Amino acid sequence: SAAAKVSLLLLIPVTAFQSAFIPFIMAKYNEKNISITLNLLLKIYIYSIGFYLVIISALSNSLIDIFVSSKYSSTVNLVMPLSIALFLQSLGTFL
């Protein structure tokens, strides 16, 4: 659906982060303060992706008009729940 296409915009920064996260952890796992670093990284990740999620949700009506057409504007209410689901699924990177 059109809402799914707009929600998938959230995967751009999520995929970029996930591709850089594992090599970073492999390089730093022997440090004794790795838990402090991981906690800071988790906070930065949650705030930045959360901000991006709010931006996508706020601009969802315009994004649907740009990517598909205005006849699908009734799906605008699905963008936020789908984006939140993708955000929560992306937190599995930290587990």
GIJOPE-V779815 format. One record per residue. N is the residue number from 0. RES is the residue in one letter. NEAR is the number of other C-alpha atoms within 8 Angstrom. D_CENTER is the distance of its C-alpha to the mean C-alpha in Angstrom with 1 decimal. Layout:
BEGIN
N;RES;NEAR;D_CENTER  N;RES;NEAR;D_CENTER
END
This chain:
BEGIN
0;S;5;18.7  1;A;10;17.6  2;A;12;15.0  3;A;10;13.3  4;K;8;13.6  5;V;13;11.9  6;S;14;9.0  7;L;9;8.6  8;L;8;8.0  9;L;14;4.2  10;L;9;5.3  11;I;8;7.3  12;P;8;6.1  13;V;10;4.8  14;T;8;8.3  15;A;8;9.9  16;F;8;9.3  17;Q;9;10.4  18;S;8;13.3  19;A;8;14.5  20;F;8;14.2  21;I;8;16.9  22;P;8;19.5  23;F;8;19.0  24;I;8;19.7  25;M;7;22.6  26;A;7;24.1  27;K;8;23.9  28;Y;7;24.7  29;N;6;28.4  30;E;6;28.0  31;K;5;29.2  32;N;6;26.6  33;I;10;23.6  34;S;7;22.6  35;I;7;22.5  36;T;8;20.3  37;L;8;17.8  38;N;8;17.8  39;L;8;17.2  40;L;8;14.4  41;L;9;12.7  42;K;8;13.4  43;I;8;12.2  44;Y;8;8.8  45;I;8;8.6  46;Y;8;10.1  47;S;8;8.4  48;I;12;4.7  49;G;9;7.0  50;F;8;9.0  51;Y;9;6.9  52;L;13;6.4  53;V;8;10.2  54;I;8;11.0  55;I;12;9.9  56;S;10;11.7  57;A;7;14.6  58;L;8;15.1  59;S;11;14.7  60;N;9;18.5  61;S;7;19.0  62;L;9;16.3  63;I;16;18.0  64;D;11;21.3  65;I;7;20.3  66;F;8;18.8  67;V;8;21.2  68;S;9;23.9  69;S;7;24.8  70;K;5;26.4  71;Y;11;23.0  72;S;10;22.2  73;S;6;23.0  74;T;10;19.7  75;V;11;17.9  76;N;7;17.9  77;L;9;15.8  78;V;14;12.7  79;M;10;11.7  80;P;8;12.5  81;L;11;10.8  82;S;13;7.4  83;I;9;8.2  84;A;8;9.4  85;L;11;6.5  86;F;12;4.8  87;L;8;8.4  88;Q;7;9.0  89;S;8;6.8  90;L;8;9.0  91;G;7;11.8  92;T;6;11.7  93;F;5;13.5  94;L;4;16.1
END
